[in-house]
Amino acid sequence: MKSISLVSIGAALLLSGCTLGPDYERGTGLVEILGLGSDSTDGADFATEPDQAATAIKSISHWWERLGDPTLIPLVAEMLTNNKDLSASAARVLQAQASLENIAGTRLPSLDLGPSATRSFTTNQAGDRTYANNFTVGTTLSWQADLFGRLRRSERAQAASFAAAQADWQGLIHTQIATLVRTRVALATLQRRLDATRAIAESRRATLKAVERRYRAGLERTNAVDLHAARENYTSALADIPSLENDISATTTSLQVLLGRIPGSALSNLKSLTNVPPPQDVPLGVPATLLDRRPDLRAAEFRLEAATENVGVAIADLYPNLTLTGTLSSAGRSVGNLFDVTSLAGSLMGQIAQPLFDGGARRATVRQRKAQVEEQAAVYAGNILTAFKEVEDALTAERQSARRLVQLESTLREGRAAEASAFDRFRRGIGAYETLLETQRRLQLTEQTLLIEQQNKWNARINLLLALGGDWLDVAPPTQAVNGASVKTNTKDIEAYETHS
């Protein structure tokens, strides 16, 4: 009988190496399009990292450090530490990791220990009591033999979900850094627009004084209409200042929320934020493989992998489930007797559960999981197409913005020259005020439009960096954690974008 039990256990162990259902593999079409491949190495434990923000910084492209703005580096570090949305996302990663560890624990045997002690008495007819002690200790060892890979598939599915949660977390970091840079550029642009508006108001104040002098002198070519128009021109410039100051205040509080500060607190380095360097030009060719480091694309692929593993889980549920249980107990009148060989008792039991009839529920679950794989595959493919679109749109927007800036800079030079000439002619009494008024208004419009277009070019560059998952200077392959290991993306240069700066 003992040999039969050993044979049964050995057969169960051999069968536990069997897994049902499809294995996830990257499609050859995607490999041909993006030139991707993978190899496995040891991965890191998210929960044991001493500084999760520092870990995140190592895993993404440091594109903000190459924008020529040193004030961004400490701001990004502060945001990674204090941003509440990032803290919530990091907590979701920890939850996913705990779920993975929970599922992984079900594959191991469970051991329970149940010691107990009782003291009882009996009473005879004479009323005398007799006391007795009873000590017992029992252990139960239970192990679910993973005959058809249901537990392994569940663990691998959760590992992919954990990797997707990490990718989502990194994607949020990437987005929040881009939002920080956008806010930084918006604040600098608003400050420049405010400075330009104040300079225009000062210029119009000088014009108003000249009109007043000419009107009081009774010059023939200056009348009350010119005087009122000059005052209106000056006050309209003053009216723009509170609006811009309000926008600066709102943008500043948005920046403080990103940094995890209390809105309304002083921003010590506000002055340094007014100097934003122009973005460098895009090189002629951008490798399409850079798209594979995008966290949202990695998250979509990990979810596709998790859905694929869940198909195997559903298929394994159609087959028998074997549970082995062993018990060992001892009882005695004293604690010392618990360790006597003669007091030991034990048992070994194997239980097989085979579903016979469930109304087709399990097979419906298999079909449902397969449909989920098709859904996730379509979502993943759609995300790839969207990523290519975002890169193309950002490149086009930046090129067109650069062309528009060239024209606006030329327009601004001519407008300033025209304004200076019109003011000089008006001051000498040979030019009409209407000409000066129109020249000043067009100059103000051009200056504001130029500053806004510079901000648009920055936003187009940030969109490009988001679409590429970073800049084109970081070509080192990113590391992706999946199924307890890491996958390092192979970066083969495929020049899919022949773009011109």
Secondary structure, DSSP 8 states (H G I E B T S, - for coil): -HHHHHHHHHHHHHHTT---S------HHHHHHH-----EEE---STT-S-HHHHHHHHS--GGGGSS-TTHHHHHHHHHHH-HHHHHHHHHHHHHHHHHHHHHHTTS-EEEE--EEEEEEEE-TTS-EEEEEEEEEEEEEEEEE-TTSHHHHHHHHHHHHHHHHHHHHHHHHHHHHHHHHHHHHHHHHHHHHHHHHHHHHHHHHHHHHHHHHHHHTT-TT--HHHHHHHHHHHHHHHHHHHHHHHHHHHHHHHHHHHTT--TTS--TTTGGGG---------SEE-GGGGGG-HHHHHHHHHHHHHHHHHHHHHHTTS-EEEEEEEEEEEESSTGGGG-GGGEEEEEEEEEE-----TTHHHHHHHHHHHHHHHHHHHHHHHHHHHHHHHHHHHHHHHHHHHHHHHHHHHHHHHHHHHHHHHHHHHTT-S-HHHHHHHHHHHHHHHHHHHHHHHHHHHHHHHHHHHHTS-TT--S--EEEETTEEEE--------EE---
